Amino acid sequence: MQLTRLDIAHLRILEQVRFCPAPGLNLVTGGNGAGKTSLIEAVHLLGYGRSFRGRVRDGLIRSGQPHLELYAEWQDVCARARRAGLRHTGGGWEARIDGAPAPSLTELCAEIAVVTFEPGSHELIGGGAENRRRFLDWALFHVEPEFLPVWRRYARALKQRNALLKRQPAPSALDPWDRELAEAGEALTRMRDGYLRRLEPVLVATAAEFLPELGAAGLRFLPGWRREEQRLADALLLARERDLASGHTAVGPHRADWQVDYLALPGREALSRGQEKLTALACVLAQARAFADDRGEWPLVCLDDLASELDRPHQEQALTAILASGAQVLLTATDAGTLPPALQPERRFHVERGVLREV
Ligand SMILES: Nc1ncnc2c1ncn2[C@@H]1O[C@H](COP(=O)(O)OP(=O)(O)OP(=O)(O)O)[C@@H](O)[C@H]1O
C-alpha cells in the first residue's frame, strides 16, 4: 500500500494536521517534543488499532479534547484508491472503510500494513514474550486467512478455562475446555511454527547484513509447552492439578516465545543494547521482506528517530536496503543533516509545536 494522505485531529500535540507523503522516503524533522513520534503513532494506529506508547487513556487524545480522529487515503496493491476513518471518543474505537462502517478495527488493520521501528523496539528482543507473540501474530494475521478464527477460538477457550479454574471445579469439568484449547492451540502453533520457518532464512540474511560479527543467526521457536515430547492435550492434563491450585492455565500457545540465536553469543543476555536494537531492526525488516514475498508489496515502514537509535553506518545500511525495495518510508529526525546525499528524501516535512508543514 501507499499512503497518500493522513488527516490527524487531536492526537497528543497534533491539533489538526494534514500529512501527504510521497511514495519513497519521507523525512519529518522537528525538535524534541514537537510531534514527530505522534505522527508515526497516528500511522501505527491505523495499522494496529493501538499505540506503541501505551493505552488511549495514557494521553493519546489531546488534553481538553473529547476525541481523536484519523482519516487516511491510500492506494492498494491493485492501485485502487481507498479511504478509511478512525475515531476514538474515549469509550472505544469506531472505524469506517471506503465510506461504510467497519464491524471492528480488525477490518481496518487488515487493509493497512505498517511496520514500525521506534526507540522502544529493542523490547522485541530484550522485553517480555508478549512482544514477540504479537510480532508473530501480526504477520500471520496478514498472510494466513485461517489465523484469526483460530486465534479467537483459542483466546475464548483460554478465558473460559481460566474462569472455571478460579471456581475450583471438579477436574472433569475442565475436559471440554481442554479439548477446545488443545485443538485450537495445536492449529495456532502449527501456523506460528510454519511462519518462523519461512522467516528464518530471511532473518539470517538480514541479520548477516547488520551484525556480521555475531555469526549466522537462527530462530528458535518455544511453543509454550514441551511440544517435541507431548501433544498439547496431554500437557494440559499433566498440568491440571497445578492449574487448579494456581487458578490459571500454565501451558499452551499463550506462553509461546521465540528467540534469535547467534553462533558467537551464549544467549540474548549477552547482546549489548545497540546489538539488541540492530537485532530488533533485522527482525522488523525480515518481517517486512517476508510480508512482501507473500503479498507482493512492502508494508509502510515507519522509522522513528533512527539517528538516535543506530550509528551512522547502520542507519545508512538500513535505509539503503529498505529504499531499494521500493517501500514507502516515514523517517523522523531532530535535524536533516544526518542523511547522506545518496539517501535524499522525496518529500520533507517539518513539525513545530504540533504544526506540520512541507519544506
Ligand atoms: N494528551 C496530550 N495533550 C497535549 N499534548 C500532549 C499530550 N500527550 C503528549 N503531549 C505533548 O506532545 C508532545 C509529544 O510529542 P512527540 O513525542 O511526538 O515529540 P517528538 O517530536 O517525537 O519528540 P522527541 O524528539 O523528544 O522524541 C510533547 O510536547 C508532549 O508534551
The ligand as an SDF file (V2000), in Angstrom:
LIG
                    3D

 31 33  0  0  0  0  0  0  0  0999 V2000
   -2.5250   14.2710   25.6080 N   0  0  0  0  0  0  0  0  0  0  0  0
   -1.7320   15.2710   25.2330 C   0  0  0  0  0  0  0  0  0  0  0  0
   -2.2360   16.5010   25.0040 N   0  0  0  0  0  0  0  0  0  0  0  0
   -1.4450   17.5170   24.5930 C   0  0  0  0  0  0  0  0  0  0  0  0
   -0.1330   17.3910   24.3820 N   0  0  0  0  0  0  0  0  0  0  0  0
    0.4260   16.1750   24.6040 C   0  0  0  0  0  0  0  0  0  0  0  0
   -0.3460   15.0640   25.0440 C   0  0  0  0  0  0  0  0  0  0  0  0
    0.4640   13.9900   25.1640 N   0  0  0  0  0  0  0  0  0  0  0  0
    1.6990   14.4260   24.8420 C   0  0  0  0  0  0  0  0  0  0  0  0
    1.6720   15.7260   24.5250 N   0  0  0  0  0  0  0  0  0  0  0  0
    2.7910   16.5650   24.0540 C   0  0  0  0  0  0  0  0  0  0  0  0
    3.0650   16.0930   22.7700 O   0  0  0  0  0  0  0  0  0  0  0  0
    4.4400   16.1400   22.5550 C   0  0  0  0  0  0  0  0  0  0  0  0
    4.9030   14.7360   22.2440 C   0  0  0  0  0  0  0  0  0  0  0  0
    5.3740   14.7950   21.0370 O   0  0  0  0  0  0  0  0  0  0  0  0
    6.2420   13.6450   20.3820 P   0  0  0  0  0  0  0  0  0  0  0  0
    6.5540   12.5850   21.3570 O   0  0  0  0  0  0  0  0  0  0  0  0
    5.5330   13.3320   19.1500 O   0  0  0  0  0  0  0  0  0  0  0  0
    7.5430   14.5120   20.1400 O   0  0  0  0  0  0  0  0  0  0  0  0
    8.8260   14.1990   19.2740 P   0  0  0  0  0  0  0  0  0  0  0  0
    8.8920   15.2590   18.2360 O   0  0  0  0  0  0  0  0  0  0  0  0
    8.8470   12.7940   18.8480 O   0  0  0  0  0  0  0  0  0  0  0  0
    9.9140   14.4940   20.3810 O   0  0  0  0  0  0  0  0  0  0  0  0
   11.2900   13.7800   20.7620 P   0  0  0  0  0  0  0  0  0  0  0  0
   12.2800   14.1870   19.7140 O   0  0  0  0  0  0  0  0  0  0  0  0
   11.5580   14.4450   22.0840 O   0  0  0  0  0  0  0  0  0  0  0  0
   11.0270   12.3280   20.8630 O   0  0  0  0  0  0  0  0  0  0  0  0
    5.1120   16.6550   23.7840 C   0  0  0  0  0  0  0  0  0  0  0  0
    5.3590   18.0370   23.6260 O   0  0  0  0  0  0  0  0  0  0  0  0
    4.0760   16.3820   24.8470 C   0  0  0  0  0  0  0  0  0  0  0  0
    4.1740   17.2890   25.8940 O   0  0  0  0  0  0  0  0  0  0  0  0
  1  2  1  0
  2  3  1  0
  2  7  2  0
  3  4  2  0
  4  5  1  0
  5  6  2  0
  6  7  1  0
  6 10  1  0
  7  8  1  0
  8  9  2  0
  9 10  1  0
 10 11  1  0
 11 12  1  0
 11 30  1  0
 12 13  1  0
 13 14  1  0
 13 28  1  0
 14 15  1  0
 15 16  1  0
 16 17  2  0
 16 18  1  0
 16 19  1  0
 19 20  1  0
 20 21  2  0
 20 22  1  0
 20 23  1  0
 23 24  1  0
 24 25  2  0
 24 26  1  0
 24 27  1  0
 28 29  1  0
 28 30  1  0
 30 31  1  0
M  END
$$$$
